[in-house]
Amino acid sequence: KKSTIYGGKIIYIICNLKKLGKNDVTDVEKENERDENYPATNPQIDSSRTKDNYHIVIPSGRYMDVIQERINGLHLKRKVRSDAVYLVSFVLGASPEFFKVSTKEKQYAFFRDCVKFFQSKYGEENVLSAIVHMDETDPHMHLNLIPITNGKLCAKDLFDGKLAALQTEFWKEVGEKYGLNRGKPNSQAV
């Protein structure tokens, strides 16, 4: 397929992840679910545009409450390790050129398709929240996933050594549909 180029730049899809322990979840929730009163330390956040942020998946409660409820439903034989990954937070988006030439409807469809990919791959019940931030330099989505597989909380089984393959699959399923390029493996751009 021929590369899509806008203004001399190739556009690409972005898929980065961060693994979070129990003590990190609340801070991520505050940053993700912020309102106009959020004390932004990031200079890229324009609080006057925070009202434009929107959810594709609305969390059913406080992040740790929802995570704990999912864990309680697993009926684990052992206690969850103190260093366990409770949440995997993805930042999903595309290069700035994509958003400059895309309508709001196309942007929404793109983010919706990102969510559908993760729900299909990891289970709809494990996608805790998906919120699009329109109040920063470039639109992007924070998708938060509870890393449950085979009846246990285990991000290692889901992601260790599998990120490059995940990024390629994500590009094939979502990015290619929107004319986005894969980007270089092992770079910040899928």
N, C-alpha and C positions, 0 to 999 in steps of 0.2 A: 504494500500500500504506500502511496506517495505521502511524504511528510506534509503536514499542514503548516504553512508559514504565514505569520501575520507581521507586517511591518518589518520583514527581514529576520524575524525570530521564530524559531521552532517552539511550538507550545507543547507542554508536557504535563503529565499527571503527577501528583504528589501523594505519597502514602508513608508516613512516619509513625512509629509507635514508641510508647514509653510504658514500662512496667511499673506499677505502683503498689507499694505495701500498704498495710492497714492505716498507718499514720499519715500517709500522703493523700488519701482519698478526699478528705474534707477540704483541703486546700485546692485540689483540682475542681471539686464541685463549686466552690466559691468563685473561682476564675471562670469556669464554663458557664455557670448559671447566673452570672452577674447581671445587675440592673444598673440604672443610671447613677446610683449611689456607691457603686463599687470603687474602692480606693485604688485606681489603676496606677501601678508603678511602671507598667510597660508604656513607653512613650508612643507606641504605635496605636494605642487604644484612644479613640475619639468618643468620649462619653456621651456626646450629643447624638451620636449615631447608635448607641447601644439599644435603643428602642427598636431598631431595625433587625436585631438578631432574632432568629426564629428556630423552632424545634422541628425536626423530622420525627424524632422519637422523644416524647416527654417522659421524664422519669416518673415512676409511680410513687415516689417518696424520696426521702433523703438517701443519698447514694449508699452510705454504710448500712442503713436500715434495709434497703432492697438487697444488697449483697448478702447481708447476714441472713435474711429470709431465704434466699436461694441456697445458701450453704446449709441452713437448718433442714431444708427439704431434701438434702442429699443423703441423710442418714449415714454419715461417715463412721467408719470403725475407729478412726483415730482423730485426735484433736488436730485442727489446722495448725501448721507450723507457724512460729512467730515471725519468720522471714518470708512467708508465703506472699505471692503476688495476688492481690485481691481485685485489681482492676488493670486492664490494658487500655490505654488511652491512645487513640489514633488521631492524627491530624491529617485530614484529607482535603485535597484541593487541586489546583492546577496553576500553571504559570500565569502571571498577571495579564498577559495578552489574551488569554481565553476569556477572562471575565470582562475585559474591555469591549470585546466584540459580541458577547452573549447577552441575550435578553434576560430579564428576571425569570421568565418562564423556563428558559433553557438552563439557567443556573439552578433553579429549583429541581428540575428534572434530573440534572447531573447529580446533585446531592442526594436526591431520593434513590437514584440507581446505586449510589455508593452504599447507602444503608441496606438496600435489598441484597446486594452482594454479601455483606457481612452477616445479615440475618440468615440467608440461605446457607452460607458456609459454616457458621458457628451457632446457629439457633436463634430464632427471634426472641426467645425468653432470656437469652444472655446479652442482648444489646440493651444496656441500661438506659442510655440516652444518646441522642445525636442532635447537636445544636450548631447552627450555622452562625458564625460571627461575621457580621457585616460592618462592625465598628472598628476594624483594623485596616491596615494598608491594603490587604488583599482579602477577599472573601475566602473562608475556609470553614471546615466542619470539624468539630471535636466529637468523635464517636467513641463512646465508653463501653467496653465489653467486659463482662464477668467471665474469666477464663475457666469455664467448666467443660470438661470432656470426660467421657467414660465414667460419669458419676462422681467425679472428683474435681476439686479446684487445682488446676495444674497448667499454668502458662507455659511451663517448660515443654510439656508434651505438644502444645499447640504451635509454639513459635520458635523455639531454639533450633537454629540451623535451617529454618524454613522461611525466613523473611524474604529472601530474594525470589523464591518461587511464589510466595504470596503476592509480592509486588507485581510479578509478571502476570499472574492469573488475574489480579485486580485490573491491570492495564488491559488485558485481553477482553475481560467481561464488561468493563466500564469505560476506560479511557479510549480505547480504539473506536468505540461507538460514537464518541464525541470528537474524533479527529485528533486526539492527543497522542503524543509519542510516549514511549516507554521510559525514556531517559536512560542514563547510564547506571548499570548495576553498581551497587555499593555507594551510590551518591544520595544526597538528600532528595533528589527528584527521582521518584520511582524509576 
